[in-house]
């Protein structure tokens, strides 16, 4: 992935400024006193489990949902009173892509282009640019319902940028898409960022989050972490990560959890990750516990934390319980 250059400095103009934003519904608070900013030209990742308040935040920032309290400016427009002007300068890709399945690729581009006010020669030029950028040349006459998830994803992105928006909101755009298509889609996002567009994307995939300039972690409607991936790893890990490679990780993880001596114990691929403040001494204990139960331990080592380690540790620390808020 060709990540855009991260030119971090406070002289960089701000695309989104959020101050104490709150949205309460009957019986619960979906977004609770959230403050953060997004620099122009950045890819900003907004992470959180289902029900954390990600989509509710996006809807407020797009002017589709009025906040209960707090404020936000998007591209300099107040979300409380300047939503008409704002919507002309933003694009949106929803979780379901919002495409017309019975229309062809070209017909979808025509429809969304005209809906955004792109007509005549400009529509033809823009359509050609989108087809080329998204690799959809040769598929113009194909019905959208016959496209694979990866191609539908590219078409949805193309439709969202027909009007050259300055800011893109993407709500879990790669959910359910194969890994190769996800990578290719992110290459398109980096291309857009290099052109100067700002991208605000929600995702569950930690490998994607690693390639954002800045991230926000939201849980129970509250922002629990904000910063670059490196800053979040340094500030939000209360301990070191020990990785265990053994021949029966499913049984091993039960043994380590039942010992109740360590911090978070979780499965990471075929390995076990244990977060502990006493890594050096606990490594010997872990090896001994597993060996005594007949589990062959190939390697135990302290490793650099991944964002997934941070995410899981913070989720457990905040006693995350899934809800219905999105």
Buried (B, 14 or more C-beta within 10 A) or exposed (E): EEBBEEEEEEEEEBBBBBEEBBBBEEEBBBBBBBBBBBBBBBBBBBBBBBBBBBBBBBBBBBBEBEBBEBBBBBBEBBBBEBBEEBBEBBBBBBBEBEBBEEBBBBBBBBBBBEEBEBEEEBBEEBBEBBBEBBBBEEBEEBBBEEBEBBBBBBBBBBBBBBBBBBBBBBBBBBBEBEEEBBBBBBEBBBEBBEEEBBBBBBBBBBBBBBBBBBBBBBBBBBBBBBBBBEEBBEEBBEBBBBBBBBEBBEBBBEBBBEEEBBBBBBEBEEBBBBBBEBBEEBBEBBBEBBEEEEBEBEEBEEEEBBBBBBBBBBBBBEEBEEBEBB
